[in-house]
Amino acid sequence: MIFCYNQKGLAIEKEIGVVRFVKEPYITDSVRPKMSSIKWKMACGIGMMRLHFITLADNKKDLFDIYPAAVFKQKSIRKSDRIILGVADSYNSATGLIESMINDYLKEHSDLSSVRAYYEDYVRDHL
């Protein structure tokens, strides 16, 4: 449970949704000090400007999806089964994080054929 505040300033208990973060997400330097606040705002459905979240793609064809934070104001999205792999302060920073994620993969592997499987395992190991 988490405490959020309604428009009158009264504390209300909310159950944390299904959207989860890996233990050590890829994050940009400007986002790092704000992570606990970002998680709280996500759980309460409070809007966040200019943030973008990286998840595994919903389909098996693509590797990652980048969502603007505004998408997570929708209750149905917050309750969906999504795992956040990265948080960035802009779309361009999010693409840079994905590039560094792929570079981390390439340090251990020689081809790109199993990037998705690697990050599916990463999610399982880091929840």
Phi, psi and omega in degrees: 000151178222149179262126175242170182238135179277185185295336180271000179085010179273138180285133175231144179275136176231142175280135181293134183291187184276344177295125182232160177250143171293159184300322180232079181289157171286125181220151176281158184300323182288340181271333187312310182289348184257006189299319181294322177294321179296317179297319179296313180297322178298314182296327182271351181076027179272135182294148177227130183275139170065007177271150176226140182247140180253128176230167169294145182296147178294327179260162182278350182285321183262164179270305186228157170242144174245121180247134170291151184301330182301331179299326184279002171286338179284125183302321182296326178287317179297329181273352180284161183276090179233143178239122183277122177263336183204154178226129182228159182272357176200167178297317180297321176295323178297318177294326175295321177296318178298320177299317179290329175296316180291322176296322176299320177297315183292340176295331183256341185229157184263341181232168184263012188290337184235035178298314181298314179299322178299314182282336170294319175293321178302316180297313180300321183280339188244017176275000000 
